């Protein structure tokens, strides 16, 4: 099943501290349930959630959409469609 996957890495680790996977079939509905803090955090990274939703609905879109590295905080966020 195709899904939107958000992985958060901290401290230079190779394994994510947190992973969120949302099935693409329910992504529009699921984004309405996301806490405002999560949406604000994505916006802080410069990620437009509406554009991610639109991309996830297109056929043939797969792989990493966005990879963000915050060097001062030693964090990395990867948003992918798998």
N, C-alpha and C positions, 0 to 999 in steps of 0.2 A: 504494500500500500504506500502510495506517495505521501510524503509528509514534509512539513516545514520544521526544520530542526535548528534550535538555538543552543549553542554550547558556550559555556563560560569557563575560561581557564584562568587560574590565579597563581601567582608566585612562580611563573615559569614552568609549571607542571605540564606534562605531556597528556595527562588524562584530565578531562573536564571536571570541575568542581560541581557544576550543575548542567544538566541537559534537559531541554524542554522540546518535546516533539508533538506537533499538532497535525492530525490528518488533514490533508488538503481539502478533502470533501466538506469539512466543517470549519475551515479557517475563517470565513467571513463571520460566522456566528461566534467562534471562539475569541476573535479579536474584541468583540463587544463585552466579553467576560473578563478580559485582561484587566488587572488592577491599573489604575491611573499612574501609579508609580512606575510600573513596567513600561507603559507607553512613554512616559516622560524620560525614562532611562534610555530607551531606543532613540528618542528624539535628541537626547543629549549626545548620542553617538552620531547623529546626523542621518538616522535611518527613518524613512517615511514608511510607516506601517501600511498605509494604503497602497503604495507602490509594490511592496512585498506581496500583498494579497493579490494584486493584479497579475504580477509575474507568476505566482504560484498556480493561477488558473489557466495559464497558457500551456498548450501541448509542447512537448520537447524541451521544456525548461527543466534543467536538473544540474545539481552541483552547487558549489559555493556561490552565493549571491553577494555577500558582504563579509569581509574579515577586518576587524577593528583591533588595533593594538594601542593600548594606553601604557606607554613605557614608564611614566612616573608612578603609576599605580601597579605596574607589573601585571596587567590584565590583558586578556585577549578574548574577543567575542567573535564567533563564527555563526553566520546565518546561512543555511543551505536548504536546498530542496533535494530530498533523497527518496 
